[in-house]
Amino acid sequence: MMRQLLLALLLTSLSACHWTRDDSDAKDGATAATPAAQLALASLYAPLDYSDPDLWGCNGASGDLCHHEWPTIERATDGTTTVTVREPAAEPAFDCFYIYPTVDLRFGEVTNHTDLTDLELPRRTIEAQAAPFVTQCRVFAPFYRQATIGSYGGEDETAVDVFRSAFADVAAAFEYYLAHWNQGRPLVIMGHSQGAQHATYLLHRYFDQPGDVEVVPGTTTTALRERLILALPIGFRVFTPAGQDRGGSLQQIPLCTKDDQFGCVIHYRSYAEGYRFSPANEVGDFYVDRVLAAEGLLFRSYSAATDVVACVNPATRPADGRPFADIDGDPVDPERILSVALFQGAIAGVGGFDDAFARGFRDYYSATCRSVDDVGDVLMVGRAACLTDQQCGTDPVPIDGFLAQGALGLHLWDYNIAMGDLLEQVRRRAAAWF
């Protein structure tokens, strides 16, 4: 538990990183032809060779980490349960490219996770967050030399190198995917936490550039933007000018504001209703000012005076009048209901699940975007009021527990607590695209 507390505290230091631009010479002799090649010029390592199948958790193939049947036990708030089997789509018409969050929990080291011999944690995370989408799309999920958790506390040039190098791997994987597997197919870009950070960079460098810029041979930013079904960079800091749908982290790609819209972004950070915010949750403008805009990884830097961190409610159903409560058991008036929270394998803070089955919890949670001073817009999650009198059994996500009340709120469960709705969002927006 103490390790998890330290994880929560250190992740909040993300908003306090002081980065500067690094224009060091090429370290691998690459030519600056594509974004990945340009990044390689200033990275600590030559990008990984993604022609190696061992560098892909999922590569769209039958029998990979994502592409298999998964039985699910689903429990409703009235206590009834059903068992279903989730099956991969027979002939998916689009792709999902996913980047996993921080799994290297070395707190005191500002460095990259270069040892890819033990991939148990990335594999479990891919299974939990990305594999459910195989019911709709081919899923591609590369392994990469991500930044350690301790890198979020780095305040010198080393931190710049570490995050640039991590993204260089992601960019190289994406370019390999474009060259060998995409073949002009529409796609969804997904990522959580550090994965959402890199997904946001990916969106800007490959999809968001103004004009018809060729980013890889034969493919332009305009063409990629036209193929984009949806972006799900969840749990990072996608920001816009207050009241606008673009013009902050991204210039061309808007937030999703309509149910039938495609080519847009769903972003949120989740907290329990009744959560007590503190200065540790604030977003510092120096975070992006010092490196992200200068590196060309975002459209521009964050302005505390004019910008807000975005919340797009992922829930697809309006509230139906049933009672929901906050962490103290007090009633809340929700905006929408999260249809199914879905967990499989080992999820932090949610234990005791047999890996052979996924666990679904239907109508257990409400979701409402609220504005919090100095923090931005956040997704506040309530729980079905019946959980307070044992009618529904144990709350699968202990939203009134130690981890959920820590500095990160419900960050560890951003994806899974809304999984049923994220799947529905992808389905609807893919239908609109086609």
PyMOL commands that set and color helices and strands:
alter all, ss='L'
color gray80, all
select helices_A, chain A and resi 2-16+35-40+53-55+120-129+131-135+149-153+157-182+194-207+221-227+279-281+286-289+292-295+385-389+411-413+416-433
alter helices_A, ss='H'
color red, helices_A
select strands_A, chain A and resi 56-59+70-76+81-86+95-99+138-142+187-192+214-216+219-220+228-234+239-241+264-265+270-272+307-309+317-318+324-325+331-332+336-343+358-372+376-384
alter strands_A, ss='S'
color yellow, strands_A
deselect
rebuild
show_as cartoon
